Amino acid sequence: MIKLYGASISNYVNKVKLGILEKGLEFEQVRVAPSQEEDFLKISPMGKIPVLEVEGKFIFESGAILEFLDTIFPQEPKLIPNDPWEAARVREITTMIETYLDIPARRIYISSSRGKEVEQILLDEIHIVLTKGVKALQRVVRFSPYIAGKTFTMADCSAFANLTVIDEELRKFYPNNHPLDDLQGWKEYVEFMKTKEGPALVEKEKERLRKIIERAKVKVE
Ligand SMILES: N[C@@H](CCC(=O)N[C@@H](CS)C(=O)NCC(=O)O)C(=O)O
């Protein structure tokens, strides 16, 4: 049995979960938070989630996890297409989303979720970075109907898990100039993805957890 360690509020846990669900694999989710405890660092050296356990062995890094699962369970859909050019495109899109959009966007939404004030200078700086990233992404996405083409791939796992969070979390900071609003095809793509079983499930679970976290914050305040 595959075990996926991590919380359903995490983009990268959800990225892996989307791949697992789309491939129809049986799995168990072990709900753990990121941790710098020695025991957790043994299975996840950066202390991050997700971690995957298969046959008593552990894998960390969401991309490595999905590539591994796609190799040992080669049934459709192939998260990494067999065609090397298509495979490269899937990896390009995934890297672009995470490196040029999610990592910069996190500097805003993680600070904000921890109750820190986000300064205008940071918002301006990140807006430039995200605008550049969105323009670059626009050149390579297909949305026909999936982000990299006709089939569901790892790029969809990353896009749905990361870009929906960036879209929602940055809305209050960029109410009139959200960089993702310039990504043509994005809104229709999200609506299409939400009609699918796996993404709908991931979204529902994320929303449920968010409400619990919001309620807990209100109690503390
Ligand atoms: N590159 C990693 C990123 C994973 C990641 O950043 N996970 C977040 C949760 S979404 C985390 O564990 N953060 C806690 C930390 O950075 O210490 C991957 O693809 O798995």
PDBQT file of the ligand as one rigid body, heavy atoms in Angstrom, charges set to zero:
ROOT
HETATM    1  N1  LIG A 301      10.080  21.182  -3.663  1.00  0.00    +0.000 N 
HETATM    2  C1  LIG A 301       9.233  20.555  -2.677  1.00  0.00    +0.000 C 
HETATM    3  C2  LIG A 301       8.398  21.620  -2.011  1.00  0.00    +0.000 C 
HETATM    4  C3  LIG A 301       7.579  21.053  -0.849  1.00  0.00    +0.000 C 
HETATM    5  C4  LIG A 301       7.121  22.161   0.074  1.00  0.00    +0.000 C 
HETATM    6  O1  LIG A 301       7.564  23.309  -0.004  1.00  0.00    +0.000 OA
HETATM    7  N2  LIG A 301       6.228  21.768   0.971  1.00  0.00    +0.000 N 
HETATM    8  C5  LIG A 301       5.751  22.732   1.945  1.00  0.00    +0.000 C 
HETATM    9  C6  LIG A 301       4.268  22.531   2.177  1.00  0.00    +0.000 C 
HETATM   10  S1  LIG A 301       3.352  22.990   0.733  1.00  0.00    +0.000 SA
HETATM   11  C7  LIG A 301       6.473  22.485   3.253  1.00  0.00    +0.000 C 
HETATM   12  O2  LIG A 301       6.673  21.364   3.670  1.00  0.00    +0.000 OA
HETATM   13  N3  LIG A 301       6.870  23.583   3.896  1.00  0.00    +0.000 N 
HETATM   14  C8  LIG A 301       7.504  23.548   5.186  1.00  0.00    +0.000 C 
HETATM   15  C9  LIG A 301       8.929  24.004   5.154  1.00  0.00    +0.000 C 
HETATM   16  O3  LIG A 301       9.368  24.544   4.114  1.00  0.00    +0.000 OA
HETATM   17  O4  LIG A 301       9.619  23.838   6.150  1.00  0.00    +0.000 OA
HETATM   18  C10 LIG A 301       8.358  19.490  -3.335  1.00  0.00    +0.000 C 
HETATM   19  O5  LIG A 301       8.121  19.603  -4.540  1.00  0.00    +0.000 OA
HETATM   20  O6  LIG A 301       7.971  18.517  -2.662  1.00  0.00    +0.000 OA
ENDROOT
TORSDOF 0
